[in-house]
Amino acid sequence: MYVCICHGVTDKQIRTAAESGIDSLEGLSEHLSVATCCGRCADCARQLLRESGVPESPAVAA
């Protein structure tokens, strides 16, 4: 299914990215451009990361 309509990113792409070591929404944003346009996909993308079994990295404070 499409998770990020703005950039055409699917749940399979997110799971594959998680399996390859991406463990945060920020990482997905850098690698796949997830949540860099309208942001509506952010919650779903985070959920897919959680479901993948990869512990999410804490956000780095600026």
Secondary structure, 3 states (H helix, E strand, C coil): CEEECCCCEEHHHHHHHHHCCCCCHHHHHHHHCCCCCCCCCHHHHHHHHHHCCCCCCCCCCC
